[in-house]
Structures are given as C-alpha cells and as structure tokens.
C-alpha cells in the first residue's frame, strides 16, 4: 500500500490565500474580522484606496491613520509633519493604527 504524504507547506499556504480571497469576494469574514470595529475597517479601506489610486476623499484623520498603517509619509495631508500628524490622531486612533499593523496587515493590499 502506498504511503500518503502531506502536501507541501507552500501548497497549504496558497490554498489559505485562495480561500481568504474567495471568502472576501462573497462577503464571508473570519470571526476576528466580523468583530472588527468600524474605525478599523475604515482605516483599512482608506489605506487600500491610497495603495490603489494614490488619493482618497476620506477625512484628514482617516488619511493620517492610513498613511501610518502603510508606513508611507507621502500620503500624509499637505502641511502636516510626521509628528504633527501623529499628534493629530487621538490615543484611540493611534491604538487603531497599532492594532492594524499588528493584527490586520494581511487585509492591506500589496503588503
């Protein structure tokens, strides 16, 4: 009898990526994503829009948070330094930036 071998790890990773993309296309979310606060979703949405188009109609705070998530100071609004931008976010939104970088980076396109 032939011995069964587990598929290579790269195949399993590729399958997970495909399943994640398909679940996003049909609106399925992981339990972690279902419990995501609207602010996190908005920042991720703005970050992805900036990545795709280089611009967005989002609020100043949302743009600043997205720029920090992307680690791209070029996306900061005109007239704001990096320090002024960080200070413009309150501690709650600074926490959202940290949380996205820690837990949701896989939802940022091109990352």
JOPE-V353322 format. One record per residue. N is the residue number from 0. RES is the residue in three letters. PHI is phi in radians with two decimals (none if undefined). PSI is psi as a letter, one per 20 degrees, with the letter a starting at -180 (999 if undefined). Layout:
<<N,RES,PHI,PSI> <N,RES,PHI,PSI>>
This chain:
<<0,UNK,none,p> <1,UNK,-1.25,q> <2,UNK,-1.48,p> <3,UNK,-1.46,p> <4,UNK,-1.99,q> <5,UNK,-1.22,q> <6,UNK,-1.13,q> <7,UNK,-1.03,q> <8,UNK,-1.02,h> <9,UNK,-1.12,h> <10,UNK,-1.17,g> <11,UNK,-1.13,g> <12,UNK,-1.09,g> <13,UNK,-1.08,g> <14,UNK,-1.10,g> <15,UNK,-1.08,g> <16,UNK,-1.11,g> <17,UNK,-1.06,g> <18,UNK,-1.10,h> <19,UNK,-1.12,g> <20,UNK,-1.11,g> <21,UNK,-1.10,g> <22,UNK,-1.15,h> <23,UNK,-1.20,h> <24,UNK,-1.18,h> <25,UNK,-1.78,j> <26,UNK,1.52,j> <27,UNK,-1.44,q> <28,UNK,-2.24,q> <29,UNK,-1.22,r> <30,UNK,-0.97,h> <31,UNK,-1.11,g> <32,UNK,-1.24,h> <33,UNK,-1.12,h> <34,UNK,-1.62,j> <35,UNK,-1.21,p> <36,UNK,-1.22,q> <37,UNK,-1.04,h> <38,UNK,-1.12,g> <39,UNK,-1.11,g> <40,UNK,-1.04,g> <41,UNK,-1.14,g> <42,UNK,-1.08,g> <43,UNK,-1.11,g> <44,UNK,-1.05,g> <45,UNK,-1.14,g> <46,UNK,-1.05,g> <47,UNK,-1.18,h> <48,UNK,-1.14,g> <49,UNK,-1.08,g> <50,UNK,-1.12,g> <51,UNK,-1.29,g> <52,UNK,-2.03,i> <53,UNK,1.45,j> <54,UNK,-2.62,r> <55,UNK,-2.81,q> <56,UNK,-1.73,j> <57,UNK,-1.23,r> <58,UNK,-1.17,r> <59,UNK,-1.01,g> <60,UNK,-1.09,g> <61,UNK,-1.15,g> <62,UNK,-1.12,g> <63,UNK,-1.09,g> <64,UNK,-1.05,g> <65,UNK,-1.12,g> <66,UNK,-1.07,g> <67,UNK,-1.22,h> <68,UNK,-1.06,g> <69,UNK,-1.39,i> <70,UNK,1.00,l> <71,UNK,-2.23,n> <72,UNK,-1.09,i> <73,UNK,-1.10,i> <74,UNK,-1.56,i> <75,UNK,-1.17,q> <76,UNK,-1.05,q> <77,UNK,-0.98,q> <78,UNK,1.55,i> <79,UNK,-1.90,p> <80,UNK,-1.39,r> <81,UNK,-1.08,g> <82,UNK,-1.14,g> <83,UNK,-1.07,h> <84,UNK,-1.12,g> <85,UNK,-1.08,g> <86,UNK,-1.16,h> <87,UNK,-1.13,h> <88,UNK,-1.37,p> <89,UNK,-1.37,r> <90,UNK,-1.08,h> <91,UNK,-1.11,g> <92,UNK,-1.26,h> <93,UNK,-1.08,h> <94,UNK,-1.12,h> <95,UNK,-1.10,g> <96,UNK,-1.03,g> <97,UNK,-1.08,g> <98,UNK,-1.14,g> <99,UNK,-1.13,g> <100,UNK,-1.11,h> <101,UNK,-1.44,g> <102,UNK,-2.01,i> <103,UNK,-2.22,j> <104,UNK,-1.01,h> <105,UNK,-1.16,i> <106,UNK,-1.59,i> <107,UNK,-1.57,p> <108,UNK,-1.13,p> <109,UNK,1.40,j> <110,UNK,-1.76,999>>
